[in-house]
């Protein structure tokens, strides 16, 4: 699906830009703990940008796979919620945002599980 390739590409681009922003512009503004939180958001965003690209490529071969489509949406929403909440937490210090982060983590897990189920069906 072209949409997942686009989302993955944009997310990958933003993860590199945000990683550079965190390493250079935020280095003097945030403490080490907050920088670590920000870096965790970047790492997970980068990983799941690649997962979105993978889903897009797999959908070329398996265009009727609803499991792949759901995996893609889980990766996209998980990135927004997980990484987005960590970026906001790191930059604002609003601790309640830490309660939202696990929702994104569960979406990541669901995406990977759906990808595994798809692989199991294809290989079987």
Biopython code that builds the backbone (N, CA, C, O; Angstrom):
import numpy as np
from Bio.PDB.StructureBuilder import StructureBuilder

atoms = [
    (1, "UNK", "N", (0.846, -1.172, 0.000)),
    (1, "UNK", "CA", (0.000, 0.000, 0.000)),
    (1, "UNK", "C", (0.893, 1.238, 0.000)),
    (1, "UNK", "O", (1.779, 1.392, 0.841)),
    (2, "UNK", "N", (0.637, 2.100, -0.953)),
    (2, "UNK", "CA", (1.447, 3.302, -1.110)),
    (2, "UNK", "C", (1.432, 4.179, 0.144)),
    (2, "UNK", "O", (2.430, 4.828, 0.460)),
    (3, "UNK", "N", (0.307, 4.199, 0.855)),
    (3, "UNK", "CA", (0.197, 5.025, 2.052)),
    (3, "UNK", "C", (1.223, 4.625, 3.118)),
    (3, "UNK", "O", (1.829, 5.491, 3.750)),
    (4, "UNK", "N", (1.418, 3.321, 3.319)),
    (4, "UNK", "CA", (2.375, 2.879, 4.333)),
    (4, "UNK", "C", (3.814, 3.191, 3.921)),
    (4, "UNK", "O", (4.650, 3.492, 4.773)),
    (5, "UNK", "N", (4.103, 3.122, 2.633)),
    (5, "UNK", "CA", (5.429, 3.515, 2.155)),
    (5, "UNK", "C", (5.655, 5.001, 2.396)),
    (5, "UNK", "O", (6.737, 5.412, 2.815)),
    (6, "UNK", "N", (4.630, 5.803, 2.130)),
    (6, "UNK", "CA", (4.721, 7.242, 2.374)),
    (6, "UNK", "C", (4.878, 7.544, 3.866)),
    (6, "UNK", "O", (5.738, 8.332, 4.258)),
    (7, "UNK", "N", (4.044, 6.914, 4.692)),
    (7, "UNK", "CA", (4.140, 7.131, 6.143)),
    (7, "UNK", "C", (5.490, 6.685, 6.690)),
    (7, "UNK", "O", (6.085, 7.370, 7.522)),
    (8, "UNK", "N", (5.974, 5.536, 6.223)),
    (8, "UNK", "CA", (7.279, 5.045, 6.672)),
    (8, "UNK", "C", (8.408, 5.968, 6.256)),
    (8, "UNK", "O", (9.331, 6.218, 7.031)),
    (9, "UNK", "N", (8.336, 6.472, 5.039)),
    (9, "UNK", "CA", (9.372, 7.388, 4.545)),
    (9, "UNK", "C", (9.371, 8.695, 5.313)),
    (9, "UNK", "O", (10.428, 9.199, 5.695)),
    (10, "UNK", "N", (8.191, 9.243, 5.538)),
    (10, "UNK", "CA", (8.093, 10.498, 6.303)),
    (10, "UNK", "C", (8.558, 10.275, 7.730)),
    (10, "UNK", "O", (9.287, 11.096, 8.287)),
    (11, "UNK", "N", (8.137, 9.164, 8.322)),
    (11, "UNK", "CA", (8.538, 8.864, 9.698)),
    (11, "UNK", "C", (10.048, 8.669, 9.804)),
    (11, "UNK", "O", (10.667, 9.129, 10.764)),
    (12, "UNK", "N", (10.647, 7.987, 8.821)),
    (12, "UNK", "CA", (12.104, 7.817, 8.808)),
    (12, "UNK", "C", (12.815, 9.148, 8.686)),
    (12, "UNK", "O", (13.788, 9.407, 9.394)),
    (13, "UNK", "N", (12.333, 9.993, 7.788)),
    (13, "UNK", "CA", (12.905, 11.330, 7.625)),
    (13, "UNK", "C", (12.830, 12.109, 8.936)),
    (13, "UNK", "O", (13.814, 12.704, 9.376)),
    (14, "UNK", "N", (11.645, 12.097, 9.553)),
    (14, "UNK", "CA", (11.468, 12.840, 10.800)),
    (14, "UNK", "C", (12.319, 12.274, 11.928)),
    (14, "UNK", "O", (12.803, 13.026, 12.774)),
    (15, "UNK", "N", (12.508, 10.956, 11.951)),
    (15, "UNK", "CA", (13.328, 10.383, 13.022)),
    (15, "UNK", "C", (14.780, 10.820, 12.908)),
    (15, "UNK", "O", (15.444, 11.048, 13.919)),
    (16, "UNK", "N", (15.278, 10.938, 11.680)),
    (16, "UNK", "CA", (16.648, 11.436, 11.499)),
    (16, "UNK", "C", (16.720, 12.913, 11.887)),
    (16, "UNK", "O", (17.648, 13.334, 12.578)),
    (17, "UNK", "N", (15.747, 13.684, 11.445)),
    (17, "UNK", "CA", (15.731, 15.117, 11.779)),
    (17, "UNK", "C", (15.601, 15.335, 13.284)),
    (17, "UNK", "O", (16.302, 16.170, 13.855)),
    (18, "UNK", "N", (14.707, 14.588, 13.925)),
    (18, "UNK", "CA", (14.526, 14.730, 15.367)),
    (18, "UNK", "C", (15.742, 14.223, 16.139)),
    (18, "UNK", "O", (16.093, 14.779, 17.180)),
    (19, "UNK", "N", (16.384, 13.172, 15.635)),
    (19, "UNK", "CA", (17.605, 12.685, 16.272)),
    (19, "UNK", "C", (18.700, 13.741, 16.240)),
    (19, "UNK", "O", (19.398, 13.947, 17.232)),
    (20, "UNK", "N", (18.849, 14.406, 15.107)),
    (20, "UNK", "CA", (19.841, 15.480, 14.991)),
    (20, "UNK", "C", (19.461, 16.659, 15.882)),
    (20, "UNK", "O", (20.315, 17.257, 16.536)),
    (21, "UNK", "N", (18.181, 16.981, 15.897)),
    (21, "UNK", "CA", (17.689, 18.067, 16.752)),
    (21, "UNK", "C", (17.989, 17.772, 18.221)),
    (21, "UNK", "O", (18.451, 18.639, 18.964)),
    (22, "UNK", "N", (17.715, 16.526, 18.624)),
    (22, "UNK", "CA", (17.978, 16.148, 20.010)),
    (22, "UNK", "C", (19.454, 16.175, 20.351)),
    (22, "UNK", "O", (19.840, 16.606, 21.438)),
    (23, "UNK", "N", (20.284, 15.711, 19.418)),
    (23, "UNK", "CA", (21.726, 15.638, 19.674)),
    (23, "UNK", "C", (22.383, 17.013, 19.699)),
    (23, "UNK", "O", (23.374, 17.217, 20.400)),
    (24, "UNK", "N", (21.842, 17.943, 18.945)),
    (24, "UNK", "CA", (22.500, 19.247, 18.833)),
    (24, "UNK", "C", (21.745, 20.365, 19.549)),
    (24, "UNK", "O", (22.305, 21.024, 20.426)),
    (25, "UNK", "N", (20.500, 20.582, 19.192)),
    (25, "UNK", "CA", (19.759, 21.715, 19.743)),
    (25, "UNK", "C", (19.306, 21.494, 21.181)),
    (25, "UNK", "O", (19.228, 22.446, 21.958)),
    (26, "UNK", "N", (19.007, 20.250, 21.544)),
    (26, "UNK", "CA", (18.495, 19.987, 22.889)),
    (26, "UNK", "C", (19.570, 19.628, 23.897)),
    (26, "UNK", "O", (19.308, 19.576, 25.098)),
    (27, "UNK", "N", (20.783, 19.378, 23.413)),
    (27, "UNK", "CA", (21.866, 18.935, 24.284)),
    (27, "UNK", "C", (22.095, 19.887, 25.459)),
    (27, "UNK", "O", (22.378, 19.444, 26.573)),
    (28, "UNK", "N", (21.977, 21.153, 25.219)),
    (28, "UNK", "CA", (22.217, 22.152, 26.267)),
    (28, "UNK", "C", (20.936, 22.527, 27.020)),
    (28, "UNK", "O", (20.996, 23.186, 28.058)),
    (29, "UNK", "N", (19.783, 22.111, 26.499)),
    (29, "UNK", "CA", (18.515, 22.526, 27.089)),
    (29, "UNK", "C", (17.883, 21.468, 27.995)),
    (29, "UNK", "O", (17.153, 21.804, 28.927)),
    (30, "UNK", "N", (18.162, 20.202, 27.723)),
    (30, "UNK", "CA", (17.564, 19.124, 28.504)),
    (30, "UNK", "C", (18.612, 18.416, 29.347)),
    (30, "UNK", "O", (19.788, 18.356, 28.986)),
    (31, "UNK", "N", (18.161, 17.876, 30.487)),
    (31, "UNK", "CA", (19.090, 17.090, 31.296)),
    (31, "UNK", "C", (19.281, 15.713, 30.647)),
    (31, "UNK", "O", (18.601, 15.366, 29.680)),
    (32, "UNK", "N", (20.210, 14.949, 31.194)),
    (32, "UNK", "CA", (20.555, 13.655, 30.603)),
    (32, "UNK", "C", (19.369, 12.698, 30.584)),
    (32, "UNK", "O", (19.185, 11.952, 29.622)),
    (33, "UNK", "N", (18.568, 12.719, 31.643)),
    (33, "UNK", "CA", (17.391, 11.841, 31.711)),
    (33, "UNK", "C", (16.398, 12.174, 30.595)),
    (33, "UNK", "O", (15.915, 11.278, 29.902)),
    (34, "UNK", "N", (16.099, 13.447, 30.426)),
    (34, "UNK", "CA", (15.155, 13.866, 29.387)),
    (34, "UNK", "C", (15.694, 13.600, 27.992)),
    (34, "UNK", "O", (14.936, 13.230, 27.095)),
    (35, "UNK", "N", (16.990, 13.785, 27.799)),
    (35, "UNK", "CA", (17.597, 13.451, 26.509)),
    (35, "UNK", "C", (17.484, 11.955, 26.217)),
    (35, "UNK", "O", (17.273, 11.551, 25.073)),
    (36, "UNK", "N", (17.624, 11.150, 27.250)),
    (36, "UNK", "CA", (17.465, 9.705, 27.082)),
    (36, "UNK", "C", (16.041, 9.344, 26.664)),
    (36, "UNK", "O", (15.844, 8.481, 25.808)),
    (37, "UNK", "N", (15.060, 9.997, 27.258)),
    (37, "UNK", "CA", (13.662, 9.785, 26.884)),
    (37, "UNK", "C", (13.460, 10.171, 25.421)),
    (37, "UNK", "O", (12.839, 9.435, 24.655)),
    (38, "UNK", "N", (13.987, 11.324, 25.044)),
    (38, "UNK", "CA", (13.861, 11.795, 23.663)),
    (38, "UNK", "C", (14.511, 10.799, 22.706)),
    (38, "UNK", "O", (13.943, 10.468, 21.666)),
    (39, "UNK", "N", (15.702, 10.325, 23.063)),
    (39, "UNK", "CA", (16.432, 9.371, 22.224)),
    (39, "UNK", "C", (15.660, 8.055, 22.071)),
    (39, "UNK", "O", (15.666, 7.453, 20.998)),
    (40, "UNK", "N", (15.000, 7.614, 23.139)),
    (40, "UNK", "CA", (14.181, 6.404, 23.052)),
    (40, "UNK", "C", (13.063, 6.589, 22.033)),
    (40, "UNK", "O", (12.775, 5.680, 21.254)),
    (41, "UNK", "N", (12.437, 7.756, 22.034)),
    (41, "UNK", "CA", (11.404, 8.048, 21.034)),
    (41, "UNK", "C", (11.948, 7.977, 19.624)),
    (41, "UNK", "O", (11.302, 7.428, 18.731)),
    (42, "UNK", "N", (13.141, 8.531, 19.417)),
    (42, "UNK", "CA", (13.774, 8.506, 18.090)),
    (42, "UNK", "C", (14.075, 7.071, 17.663)),
    (42, "UNK", "O", (13.822, 6.696, 16.518)),
    (43, "UNK", "N", (14.610, 6.277, 18.575)),
    (43, "UNK", "CA", (14.966, 4.894, 18.257)),
    (43, "UNK", "C", (13.744, 4.088, 17.833)),
    (43, "UNK", "O", (13.777, 3.382, 16.825)),
    (44, "UNK", "N", (12.674, 4.196, 18.602)),
    (44, "UNK", "CA", (11.465, 3.455, 18.262)),
    (44, "UNK", "C", (10.815, 3.986, 16.992)),
    (44, "UNK", "O", (10.256, 3.209, 16.217)),
    (45, "UNK", "N", (10.878, 5.281, 16.766)),
    (45, "UNK", "CA", (10.321, 5.830, 15.533)),
    (45, "UNK", "C", (11.091, 5.316, 14.318)),
    (45, "UNK", "O", (10.489, 4.944, 13.311)),
    (46, "UNK", "N", (12.407, 5.295, 14.413)),
    (46, "UNK", "CA", (13.226, 4.795, 13.302)),
    (46, "UNK", "C", (12.909, 3.333, 13.001)),
    (46, "UNK", "O", (12.712, 2.954, 11.847)),
    (47, "UNK", "N", (12.863, 2.526, 14.043)),
    (47, "UNK", "CA", (12.581, 1.099, 13.883)),
    (47, "UNK", "C", (11.235, 0.876, 13.203)),
    (47, "UNK", "O", (11.115, 0.043, 12.304)),
    (48, "UNK", "N", (10.232, 1.617, 13.634)),
    (48, "UNK", "CA", (8.893, 1.377, 13.110)),
    (48, "UNK", "C", (8.636, 2.099, 11.790)),
    (48, "UNK", "O", (7.679, 1.779, 11.086)),
    (49, "UNK", "N", (9.480, 3.066, 11.451)),
    (49, "UNK", "CA", (9.448, 3.609, 10.086)),
    (49, "UNK", "C", (9.852, 2.508, 9.114)),
    (49, "UNK", "O", (9.238, 2.341, 8.061)),
    (50, "UNK", "N", (10.888, 1.760, 9.475)),
    (50, "UNK", "CA", (11.321, 0.639, 8.638)),
    (50, "UNK", "C", (10.265, -0.464, 8.596)),
    (50, "UNK", "O", (10.079, -1.113, 7.566)),
    (51, "UNK", "N", (9.574, -0.674, 9.718)),
    (51, "UNK", "CA", (8.504, -1.674, 9.741)),
    (51, "UNK", "C", (7.375, -1.267, 8.787)),
    (51, "UNK", "O", (6.799, -2.121, 8.112)),
    (52, "UNK", "N", (7.057, 0.019, 8.726)),
    (52, "UNK", "CA", (6.030, 0.497, 7.792)),
    (52, "UNK", "C", (6.451, 0.274, 6.339)),
    (52, "UNK", "O", (5.633, -0.106, 5.501)),
    (53, "UNK", "N", (7.720, 0.510, 6.051)),
    (53, "UNK", "CA", (8.222, 0.266, 4.689)),
    (53, "UNK", "C", (8.123, -1.230, 4.378)),
    (53, "UNK", "O", (7.739, -1.608, 3.271)),
    (54, "UNK", "N", (8.462, -2.068, 5.333)),
    (54, "UNK", "CA", (8.350, -3.516, 5.148)),
    (54, "UNK", "C", (6.908, -3.917, 4.847)),
    (54, "UNK", "O", (6.654, -4.698, 3.930)),
    (55, "UNK", "N", (5.970, -3.382, 5.617)),
    (55, "UNK", "CA", (4.555, -3.690, 5.387)),
    (55, "UNK", "C", (4.147, -3.252, 3.982)),
    (55, "UNK", "O", (3.454, -3.987, 3.278)),
    (56, "UNK", "N", (4.575, -2.056, 3.571)),
    (56, "UNK", "CA", (4.239, -1.571, 2.225)),
    (56, "UNK", "C", (4.769, -2.525, 1.156)),
    (56, "UNK", "O", (4.065, -2.834, 0.195)),
    (57, "UNK", "N", (5.998, -2.989, 1.319)),
    (57, "UNK", "CA", (6.577, -3.920, 0.347)),
    (57, "UNK", "C", (5.851, -5.257, 0.343)),
    (57, "UNK", "O", (5.598, -5.823, -0.721)),
    (58, "UNK", "N", (5.516, -5.760, 1.509)),
    (58, "UNK", "CA", (4.804, -7.035, 1.593)),
    (58, "UNK", "C", (3.410, -6.930, 0.977)),
    (58, "UNK", "O", (2.907, -7.899, 0.407)),
    (59, "UNK", "N", (2.793, -5.768, 1.090)),
    (59, "UNK", "CA", (1.465, -5.590, 0.501)),
    (59, "UNK", "C", (1.499, -5.616, -1.027)),
    (59, "UNK", "O", (0.470, -5.840, -1.664)),
    (60, "UNK", "N", (2.667, -5.392, -1.617)),
    (60, "UNK", "CA", (2.793, -5.544, -3.075)),
    (60, "UNK", "C", (2.586, -7.006, -3.472)),
    (60, "UNK", "O", (1.995, -7.292, -4.514)),
    (61, "UNK", "N", (3.078, -7.934, -2.634)),
    (61, "UNK", "CA", (2.953, -9.360, -2.917)),
    (61, "UNK", "C", (1.661, -9.957, -2.364)),
    (61, "UNK", "O", (1.127, -10.925, -2.906)),
    (62, "UNK", "N", (1.171, -9.367, -1.285)),
    (62, "UNK", "CA", (-0.026, -9.886, -0.626)),
    (62, "UNK", "C", (-1.044, -8.750, -0.433)),
    (62, "UNK", "O", (-1.321, -8.352, 0.698)),
    (63, "UNK", "N", (-1.596, -8.234, -1.532)),
    (63, "UNK", "CA", (-2.456, -7.043, -1.448)),
    (63, "UNK", "C", (-3.776, -7.279, -0.713)),
    (63, "UNK", "O", (-4.417, -6.317, -0.292)),
    (64, "UNK", "N", (-4.189, -8.513, -0.553)),
    (64, "UNK", "CA", (-5.461, -8.806, 0.111)),
    (64, "UNK", "C", (-5.306, -9.160, 1.587)),
    (64, "UNK", "O", (-6.261, -9.616, 2.215)),
    (65, "UNK", "N", (-4.126, -8.957, 2.140)),
    (65, "UNK", "CA", (-3.872, -9.329, 3.532)),
    (65, "UNK", "C", (-4.336, -8.238, 4.493)),
    (65, "UNK", "O", (-3.681, -7.209, 4.656)),
    (66, "UNK", "N", (-5.467, -8.486, 5.116)),
    (66, "UNK", "CA", (-5.961, -7.506, 6.104)),
    (66, "UNK", "C", (-5.032, -7.463, 7.319)),
    (66, "UNK", "O", (-4.913, -6.426, 7.971)),
    (67, "UNK", "N", (-4.379, -8.581, 7.622)),
    (67, "UNK", "CA", (-3.433, -8.598, 8.746)),
    (67, "UNK", "C", (-2.275, -7.643, 8.528)),
    (67, "UNK", "O", (-1.845, -6.961, 9.459)),
    (68, "UNK", "N", (-1.768, -7.590, 7.307)),
    (68, "UNK", "CA", (-0.689, -6.643, 6.999)),
    (68, "UNK", "C", (-1.172, -5.201, 7.104)),
    (68, "UNK", "O", (-0.459, -4.333, 7.608)),
    (69, "UNK", "N", (-2.387, -4.956, 6.622)),
    (69, "UNK", "CA", (-2.935, -3.588, 6.708)),
    (69, "UNK", "C", (-3.075, -3.170, 8.173)),
    (69, "UNK", "O", (-2.705, -2.058, 8.548)),
    (70, "UNK", "N", (-3.611, -4.075, 8.993)),
    (70, "UNK", "CA", (-3.745, -3.763, 10.421)),
    (70, "UNK", "C", (-2.376, -3.581, 11.081)),
    (70, "UNK", "O", (-2.209, -2.717, 11.942)),
    (71, "UNK", "N", (-1.409, -4.388, 10.679)),
    (71, "UNK", "CA", (-0.050, -4.226, 11.222)),
    (71, "UNK", "C", (0.480, -2.836, 10.894)),
    (71, "UNK", "O", (1.057, -2.167, 11.751)),
    (72, "UNK", "N", (0.284, -2.408, 9.657)),
    (72, "UNK", "CA", (0.729, -1.079, 9.260)),
    (72, "UNK", "C", (0.081, 0.017, 10.091)),
    (72, "UNK", "O", (0.754, 0.944, 10.542)),
    (73, "UNK", "N", (-1.226, -0.092, 10.292)),
    (73, "UNK", "CA", (-1.909, 0.928, 11.106)),
    (73, "UNK", "C", (-1.438, 0.887, 12.557)),
    (73, "UNK", "O", (-1.321, 1.930, 13.200)),
    (74, "UNK", "N", (-1.170, -0.304, 13.075)),
    (74, "UNK", "CA", (-0.647, -0.411, 14.450)),
    (74, "UNK", "C", (0.727, 0.253, 14.557)),
    (74, "UNK", "O", (0.999, 0.963, 15.526)),
    (75, "UNK", "N", (1.593, 0.027, 13.565)),
    (75, "UNK", "CA", (2.912, 0.657, 13.584)),
    (75, "UNK", "C", (2.799, 2.178, 13.485)),
    (75, "UNK", "O", (3.504, 2.900, 14.189)),
    (76, "UNK", "N", (1.914, 2.663, 12.616)),
    (76, "UNK", "CA", (1.756, 4.118, 12.438)),
    (76, "UNK", "C", (1.195, 4.761, 13.701)),
    (76, "UNK", "O", (1.731, 5.761, 14.180)),
    (77, "UNK", "N", (0.119, 4.192, 14.241)),
    (77, "UNK", "CA", (-0.482, 4.750, 15.452)),
    (77, "UNK", "C", (0.449, 4.592, 16.649)),
    (77, "UNK", "O", (0.546, 5.488, 17.488)),
    (78, "UNK", "N", (1.130, 3.458, 16.726)),
    (78, "UNK", "CA", (2.078, 3.247, 17.816)),
    (78, "UNK", "C", (3.186, 4.279, 17.816)),
    (78, "UNK", "O", (3.588, 4.768, 18.872)),
    (79, "UNK", "N", (3.681, 4.613, 16.631)),
    (79, "UNK", "CA", (4.726, 5.640, 16.522)),
    (79, "UNK", "C", (4.212, 6.979, 17.010)),
    (79, "UNK", "O", (4.882, 7.667, 17.780)),
    (80, "UNK", "N", (3.034, 7.343, 16.565)),
    (80, "UNK", "CA", (2.459, 8.626, 16.967)),
    (80, "UNK", "C", (2.291, 8.698, 18.487)),
    (80, "UNK", "O", (2.657, 9.694, 19.111)),
    (81, "UNK", "N", (1.737, 7.639, 19.072)),
    (81, "UNK", "CA", (1.457, 7.652, 20.508)),
    (81, "UNK", "C", (2.724, 7.433, 21.329)),
    (81, "UNK", "O", (2.984, 8.188, 22.267)),
    (82, "UNK", "N", (3.521, 6.409, 20.994)),
    (82, "UNK", "CA", (4.706, 6.083, 21.786)),
    (82, "UNK", "C", (5.766, 7.177, 21.659)),
    (82, "UNK", "O", (6.135, 7.813, 22.646)),
    (83, "UNK", "N", (6.247, 7.387, 20.447)),
    (83, "UNK", "CA", (7.318, 8.364, 20.262)),
    (83, "UNK", "C", (6.821, 9.781, 20.529)),
    (83, "UNK", "O", (7.521, 10.586, 21.142)),
    (84, "UNK", "N", (5.613, 10.080, 20.066)),
    (84, "UNK", "CA", (5.065, 11.419, 20.293)),
    (84, "UNK", "C", (4.947, 11.765, 21.764)),
    (84, "UNK", "O", (5.262, 12.884, 22.168)),
    (85, "UNK", "N", (4.492, 10.806, 22.573)),
    (85, "UNK", "CA", (4.375, 11.080, 24.007)),
    (85, "UNK", "C", (5.751, 11.231, 24.657)),
    (85, "UNK", "O", (5.922, 12.037, 25.572)),
    (86, "UNK", "N", (6.732, 10.454, 24.182)),
    (86, "UNK", "CA", (8.083, 10.588, 24.749)),
    (86, "UNK", "C", (8.723, 11.919, 24.372)),
    (86, "UNK", "O", (9.381, 12.546, 25.203)),
    (87, "UNK", "N", (8.537, 12.356, 23.125)),
    (87, "UNK", "CA", (9.073, 13.664, 22.721)),
    (87, "UNK", "C", (8.460, 14.780, 23.571)),
    (87, "UNK", "O", (9.156, 15.670, 24.060)),
    (88, "UNK", "N", (7.155, 14.704, 23.730)),
    (88, "UNK", "CA", (6.457, 15.745, 24.494)),
    (88, "UNK", "C", (6.858, 15.701, 25.962)),
    (88, "UNK", "O", (7.077, 16.744, 26.578)),
    (89, "UNK", "N", (6.955, 14.504, 26.524)),
    (89, "UNK", "CA", (7.391, 14.343, 27.918)),
    (89, "UNK", "C", (8.788, 14.915, 28.118)),
    (89, "UNK", "O", (9.023, 15.658, 29.071)),
    (90, "UNK", "N", (9.706, 14.578, 27.237)),
    (90, "UNK", "CA", (11.087, 15.047, 27.367)),
    (90, "UNK", "C", (11.176, 16.562, 27.304)),
    (90, "UNK", "O", (11.960, 17.172, 28.031)),
    (91, "UNK", "N", (10.375, 17.171, 26.435)),
    (91, "UNK", "CA", (10.498, 18.617, 26.233)),
    (91, "UNK", "C", (9.659, 19.447, 27.202)),
    (91, "UNK", "O", (9.967, 20.615, 27.438)),
    (92, "UNK", "N", (8.591, 18.853, 27.769)),
    (92, "UNK", "CA", (7.732, 19.624, 28.672)),
    (92, "UNK", "C", (7.856, 19.200, 30.126)),
    (92, "UNK", "O", (7.582, 19.988, 31.032)),
    (93, "UNK", "N", (8.267, 17.955, 30.351)),
    (93, "UNK", "CA", (8.346, 17.453, 31.719)),
    (93, "UNK", "C", (6.993, 17.064, 32.297)),
    (93, "UNK", "O", (6.902, 16.761, 33.486)),
    (94, "UNK", "N", (5.945, 17.065, 31.486)),
    (94, "UNK", "CA", (4.610, 16.692, 31.962)),
    (94, "UNK", "C", (4.574, 15.174, 32.153)),
    (94, "UNK", "O", (4.472, 14.421, 31.184)),
    (95, "UNK", "N", (4.657, 14.741, 33.392)),
    (95, "UNK", "CA", (4.833, 13.326, 33.719)),
    (95, "UNK", "C", (3.629, 12.460, 33.339)),
    (95, "UNK", "O", (3.796, 11.274, 33.055)),
    (96, "UNK", "N", (2.431, 13.025, 33.328)),
    (96, "UNK", "CA", (1.241, 12.245, 33.007)),
    (96, "UNK", "C", (1.321, 11.652, 31.596)),
    (96, "UNK", "O", (0.646, 10.666, 31.300)),
    (97, "UNK", "N", (2.132, 12.241, 30.739)),
    (97, "UNK", "CA", (2.289, 11.716, 29.379)),
    (97, "UNK", "C", (2.924, 10.333, 29.381)),
    (97, "UNK", "O", (2.753, 9.561, 28.437)),
    (98, "UNK", "N", (3.656, 10.026, 30.443)),
    (98, "UNK", "CA", (4.252, 8.701, 30.564)),
    (98, "UNK", "C", (3.198, 7.607, 30.651)),
    (98, "UNK", "O", (3.482, 6.449, 30.345)),
    (99, "UNK", "N", (1.981, 7.960, 31.065)),
    (99, "UNK", "CA", (0.898, 6.979, 31.149)),
    (99, "UNK", "C", (0.346, 6.633, 29.771)),
    (99, "UNK", "O", (-0.272, 5.582, 29.600)),
    (100, "UNK", "N", (0.559, 7.496, 28.798)),
    (100, "UNK", "CA", (0.059, 7.276, 27.441)),
    (100, "UNK", "C", (1.019, 6.382, 26.644)),
    (100, "UNK", "O", (0.595, 5.619, 25.777)),
    (101, "UNK", "N", (2.290, 6.488, 26.945)),
    (101, "UNK", "CA", (3.329, 5.787, 26.184)),
    (101, "UNK", "C", (3.068, 4.287, 26.036)),
    (101, "UNK", "O", (3.237, 3.758, 24.938)),
    (102, "UNK", "N", (2.661, 3.576, 27.099)),
    (102, "UNK", "CA", (2.434, 2.130, 26.946)),
    (102, "UNK", "C", (1.359, 1.766, 25.914)),
    (102, "UNK", "O", (1.394, 0.671, 25.353)),
    (103, "UNK", "N", (0.416, 2.661, 25.659)),
    (103, "UNK", "CA", (-0.593, 2.384, 24.627)),
    (103, "UNK", "C", (0.104, 2.231, 23.280)),
    (103, "UNK", "O", (-0.214, 1.328, 22.506)),
    (104, "UNK", "N", (1.053, 3.117, 23.007)),
    (104, "UNK", "CA", (1.834, 3.000, 21.783)),
    (104, "UNK", "C", (2.645, 1.723, 21.754)),
    (104, "UNK", "O", (2.777, 1.089, 20.707)),
    (105, "UNK", "N", (3.189, 1.342, 22.900)),
    (105, "UNK", "CA", (3.952, 0.091, 22.985)),
    (105, "UNK", "C", (3.089, -1.125, 22.690)),
    (105, "UNK", "O", (3.534, -2.053, 22.015)),
    (106, "UNK", "N", (1.868, -1.126, 23.187)),
    (106, "UNK", "CA", (0.945, -2.230, 22.910)),
    (106, "UNK", "C", (0.611, -2.270, 21.418)),
    (106, "UNK", "O", (0.500, -3.349, 20.835)),
    (107, "UNK", "N", (0.452, -1.103, 20.801)),
    (107, "UNK", "CA", (0.201, -1.067, 19.354)),
    (107, "UNK", "C", (1.398, -1.629, 18.577)),
    (107, "UNK", "O", (1.219, -2.348, 17.594)),
    (108, "UNK", "N", (2.608, -1.304, 19.015)),
    (108, "UNK", "CA", (3.799, -1.889, 18.379)),
    (108, "UNK", "C", (3.766, -3.412, 18.487)),
    (108, "UNK", "O", (3.991, -4.115, 17.502)),
    (109, "UNK", "N", (3.484, -3.913, 19.686)),
    (109, "UNK", "CA", (3.424, -5.364, 19.893)),
    (109, "UNK", "C", (2.355, -6.006, 19.005)),
    (109, "UNK", "O", (2.577, -7.068, 18.423)),
    (110, "UNK", "N", (1.210, -5.359, 18.910)),
    (110, "UNK", "CA", (0.134, -5.881, 18.063)),
    (110, "UNK", "C", (0.572, -5.909, 16.601)),
    (110, "UNK", "O", (0.296, -6.875, 15.889)),
    (111, "UNK", "N", (1.248, -4.862, 16.152)),
    (111, "UNK", "CA", (1.738, -4.826, 14.773)),
    (111, "UNK", "C", (2.702, -5.962, 14.484)),
    (111, "UNK", "O", (2.602, -6.622, 13.449)),
    (112, "UNK", "N", (3.633, -6.189, 15.396)),
    (112, "UNK", "CA", (4.594, -7.279, 15.191)),
    (112, "UNK", "C", (3.908, -8.639, 15.256)),
    (112, "UNK", "O", (4.268, -9.550, 14.511)),
    (113, "UNK", "N", (2.925, -8.782, 16.139)),
    (113, "UNK", "CA", (2.184, -10.049, 16.214)),
    (113, "UNK", "C", (1.415, -10.300, 14.914)),
    (113, "UNK", "O", (1.396, -11.422, 14.408)),
    (114, "UNK", "N", (0.792, -9.268, 14.385)),
    (114, "UNK", "CA", (0.070, -9.411, 13.117)),
    (114, "UNK", "C", (1.012, -9.760, 11.972)),
    (114, "UNK", "O", (0.669, -10.548, 11.090)),
    (115, "UNK", "N", (2.193, -9.171, 11.994)),
    (115, "UNK", "CA", (3.190, -9.499, 10.977)),
    (115, "UNK", "C", (3.627, -10.965, 11.102)),
    (115, "UNK", "O", (3.803, -11.656, 10.098)),
    (116, "UNK", "N", (3.797, -11.422, 12.326)),
    (116, "UNK", "CA", (4.176, -12.822, 12.564)),
    (116, "UNK", "C", (3.069, -13.772, 12.115)),
    (116, "UNK", "O", (3.349, -14.813, 11.521)),
    (117, "UNK", "N", (1.823, -13.424, 12.392)),
    (117, "UNK", "CA", (0.698, -14.255, 11.964)),
    (117, "UNK", "C", (0.664, -14.331, 10.438)),
    (117, "UNK", "O", (0.442, -15.400, 9.870)),
    (118, "UNK", "N", (0.884, -13.201, 9.783)),
    (118, "UNK", "CA", (0.926, -13.195, 8.328)),
    (118, "UNK", "C", (2.042, -14.120, 7.822)),
    (118, "UNK", "O", (1.830, -14.909, 6.901)),
    (119, "UNK", "N", (3.214, -14.017, 8.422)),
    (119, "UNK", "CA", (4.339, -14.861, 8.018)),
    (119, "UNK", "C", (4.007, -16.332, 8.203)),
    (119, "UNK", "O", (4.329, -17.159, 7.350)),
    (120, "UNK", "N", (3.365, -16.660, 9.316)),
    (120, "UNK", "CA", (2.996, -18.047, 9.600)),
    (120, "UNK", "C", (2.041, -18.574, 8.530)),
    (120, "UNK", "O", (2.191, -19.700, 8.055)),
    (121, "UNK", "N", (1.068, -17.759, 8.157)),
    (121, "UNK", "CA", (0.095, -18.170, 7.139)),
    (121, "UNK", "C", (0.745, -18.345, 5.774)),
    (121, "UNK", "O", (0.405, -19.268, 5.034)),
    (122, "UNK", "N", (1.678, -17.460, 5.441)),
    (122, "UNK", "CA", (2.323, -17.500, 4.121)),
    (122, "UNK", "C", (3.257, -18.689, 4.021)),
    (122, "UNK", "O", (3.322, -19.337, 2.976)),
    (123, "UNK", "N", (3.980, -18.986, 5.087)),
    (123, "UNK", "CA", (4.955, -20.071, 5.075)),
    (123, "UNK", "C", (4.259, -21.420, 5.166)),
    (123, "UNK", "O", (4.746, -22.409, 4.618)),
    (124, "UNK", "N", (3.138, -21.467, 5.844)),
    (124, "UNK", "CA", (2.420, -22.754, 6.044)),
    (124, "UNK", "C", (1.818, -23.279, 4.770)),
    (124, "UNK", "O", (1.191, -24.338, 4.774)),
]
sb = StructureBuilder()
sb.init_structure("model")
sb.init_model(0)
sb.init_chain("A")
sb.init_seg("    ")
for serial, (resi, resn, name, xyz) in enumerate(atoms, 1):
    if name == "N":
        sb.init_residue(resn, " ", resi, " ")
    sb.init_atom(name, np.array(xyz, "f"), 0.0, 1.0, " ", f" {name:<3s}", serial, name[0])
structure = sb.get_structure()
